[in-house]
Each structure stands twice: as C-alpha cells, then as structure tokens.
Amino acid sequence: MYKILLVEDDEIISKSIKQHLENWNFEVVTAKDFRNITKEFTACNAHMVLLDLMLPFYDGYYWCKEIRKISNVPIVFLSSVSDNMNIVMAVNMGGDDFIAKPFNVNVLLAKIQAVLRRAYDMKGGISILEHKGVTLNLNDFNLSYRNKILELTKNEFRILETLLINKGKIVSRDALMVKLWQDDSYVEENTLTVNVTRLRKKLEDFGIDGFIKTKVGCGYIIEL
C-alpha cells in the first residue's frame, strides 16, 4: 500500500481527495501543521506528496524545495493557478507533475498511479524499509526516526538494508562482507566489525539503542 501525504488547506477538497484515494487502497495522511510541512513529511514517511501551490505561511514551491533537500519522493502539485509559468516553475523546483484545479478525481487517480509506476515499479516497488519506527529510505539512503533524518555512509546503508530485509533472521558475517565489498577479492574480517561498531554508535547517538544484535559465532540480527 502506498502512503500519500496530502498538503491541501481547503478542508472540503482535502476530504474529497482523501476519501477517493482511500477507496483505491491508498493510505492518505493530511497535513495539519502548515508552518512545518517538512516535519509532517518526515513523520509519515510518504511514498508521494500531493502539494497545493497556494498555502498558508509558505507556498508549495517553498515546501517542494525543502522536501527535495532530504528526499526524492514524487511530488505532484495541485493548483488553480495553472498558467505555463507556474507549471514550468513547479517542474524546475523538483515537482514530478502538475494538476490544474478543478480536476476530475479519476484524472487525479490516473496521474498519481502513473507517477508512482515511474518512481517505484522500475525499482521493484520497494522504496522504504521500516521496523519499530526506524525507516530506511532506499531512494535517498537516509534513515528517519522520530521526525529526524540521519545521513548514512554507503557501508552503513548497505548493512542496515541487508539486516532490515532479513529482519528476524541472523545474517552471517560472510553474507554482509559480500554485500559490502563484493568487488574486492579480499577484505580483513575486522573491517566489518569496525563498520558495525561505528554504525551502532551512530544509531545510539541518534536515540536508537540496541537495534542491531550480535549473535556470537553467527552474525548479526535485527530482532522482531
């Protein structure tokens, strides 16, 4: 199920869009705090953002630019101001599509499905891995937890990705070493220990304690 963050201050329009999309098995989260849309976005880990152009406090262009600093999720603009200049600006700011109001909800649905197919189907349909409030975004290689974003190195990302895909199962040290250094003919085993230790310390400093467990003589596991 895809999750969509709907940023629309008109309650009637917002309610109508939410109801229609939920009928098609989308999960729709409606923004409440128009002073801090970025916080709303990081809190819900959406696969897509439907973003009205004219909003209280800051316009949709501003929030598109802010979201693009931390994520590459699809952003579709909704606006009654649909002249060519605004459409060009929306695309240049990082938007994936622009839908003019008023719109037919079936047209909206078709556009959303098309954008999601382009964004996720070619990547196997998986965009995030989540466990116990910790979310790993496979599009921008960042981790989010309690409305905060943590940047990961390439090796840190690969370790967490492998363990989250196999959560509840022990991943051997050999399997992790192949995942991290598949292009190298030889890597000292201690190098993996150093990488896991650094990742654990980084997670603990971020407020995530005991996420990665060691199974002595076997490997590592993220427990269910």
N, C-alpha and C positions, 0 to 999 in steps of 0.2 A: 504494500500500500504506500503510495506516495503522499508525503506531507507537504502542504502548501501554506505559506504564510501570506495572509491577505491583509494588505495595508490600504484600507479604504475608510475614510472618516464619515462617509454618508451611511448611516446605520441601515437604511432601507436597502440600498444597493448591496451593502456588505452582507446582510442577512439573506438576500436573494441569491447571491453568488455562492455563499457557504452552503445553503440548502441544496442548490442544484448540483454542486460538485460532490457533496456528501452522498447524494443519490447515485453517483457514479463511483462510489467507494474511494473517494479521495478523503484524506484527513485534512481538515481546514482549521488553521489557527488564525483567529482575527486579532490584529494588533490593537492594544489598548493604550499604550504609552507613546503618544506621537512626539514626545520630546526625545525619546531614545529608542528608535526603531532598531538600531544595531543590537541593543540589549535584547529586544524581543526576538530578533533573528537568531542570535547565538543560543538563546534559551530553548528554542523549539527545534533546532536542527532540521530546518525545512529542506526539501528537495527543490523547491521553487518558490519564488516570491512574485505575487501579483501586487504591483505597486502603483497606486494612484499618483498622478502627477501633482495635483493641487492638494496640499495637505497643510494642517496647522503647523506653525513654528518653522518647519523646513520643508522644501518641496521634494518631489520624488527624485529629481536629479541629484540632490544632495545625498539622500539616503542610498541611492544606487552607487554613488562614488564611495560611500563609507562601507557598504557591504562588499564591494569589489576589493577593498583593502584586505579582507580576510577570507573571501570565498569566491569561487567561480560558479556557484549555482545559477541556474537560469533565472533571469529577471524579465518579467513581462509588464510593460507599462499599460495602465488604463487611464484614458483621459478624454475629456470633451474638447480639449484644445488639440486638434488633430491636423494642423497645418503642416506643410512639408518641413519647415524649420524645426518644429518640435519633434517630429519623427526622426529627423537626422540627428538632433541633439541627443535624443534618447538612445539611439544606437551607438553614437560616439561615446556616451557616458558608460557604456557597458551593457545596455539592455539587449535582450535577445529577440524581442518582438514588441509591437505597439498596437493596441486595440482601441479603436475610437468608440467613445460613448455617444449615443446609446448603442448597445450592441445586443445581438441575439445570443441568448445563453448557449445555444447549440454551436454557434460560431466560436464563442469563447472556449467551449469544451474542446472543439476540434483543434483550435490553436494550441491550447495547453497540451493536449496529447501529442501534437506534432513536435513541440519544443522538448517535451520530456523524452520522446523517442530519440531525437537528435542528441540529447545530452547524456542519456543513460543506456539506451539499448546497445549502442556500439561498444560500451564499456562492460557489457554483461549484466546490466541492470542493477549493479551494486554501487552505491555512492557513499554509504556510511556503514561503519561497524559500531555497534553500541552495546555497552554492558555496564549495569549498575550506575547509570548516569554519566559514564565516560563515553564520549563519542569520538571516533576517529573518522575524519573526513578524507575519503580517498581521492577527492578532486584537488584539494589544496594542501594535503599532507599535514594538516593541523589537528590538534586534539582540543576538544572543548569539554569543560566541566564547570558546573555551577556558574554559567554565564561568563566564563573566562576562556580565553584562547591561549593555547600553549603551542609554540612553534617547535617542531621536531627536526632532528637531523635525518638524513637518508637512512642511516642504520637504525636509529630509534624508531622511525616509522615502520621499517620492514620487520623489526622484532615485534612491535605491537600488532601490526597487521596479521602476521603469522599466528601469534598467540590468540588473537580475537577470533580469527577464522576457525581456530581449533579449540575454542573455549570449552572448558570441561574435560579436555584431553591433554595428556602430557606430550609436549613437543620435545623431541630429543635434541641434544646439543648439536649432533651431526646435521639434523634437518635444518636447524637455524643457521648453521655455518654455511650450508649450501645456499640457503635463501639470501644470506648477506653477501657472500663472496663467491658467487657461482662462476665468475670469470677468472678467479685466481686458482692456480694449481695447488698452492699450499698457504695456509694461514695458521699461525700458532693458536692453539686452543684457548690460551689465556686471553687472547684478544676478544673473544666472545664474552668471557667473564667480565672484562673491563667495560664493554659496551652495555651489558645488562646492569651492572652496578651503577653506571652513570645514569642510565635511564630510570632506575628505581629511585635514585637520589633526586632526579629532576621531578618525578611524579610526586614524591613525598614533599618536596618544597612547594609544589603546586596544590597540596592538600589531598593527594590521593595516596593513601597508605596501604601497604600490603596487597597491592593489585597483582603483582607477579610473584608467584610462589616457586621456590626451588624444590625439586624432587631429587634428593641426593642420589647420584649414580644413574639418574634417568634423564633429567632435563628440567623444563620449566612448564608452568601451567597457570592459566587464569581460571580460577575455580568458579563454578556456577553458584 
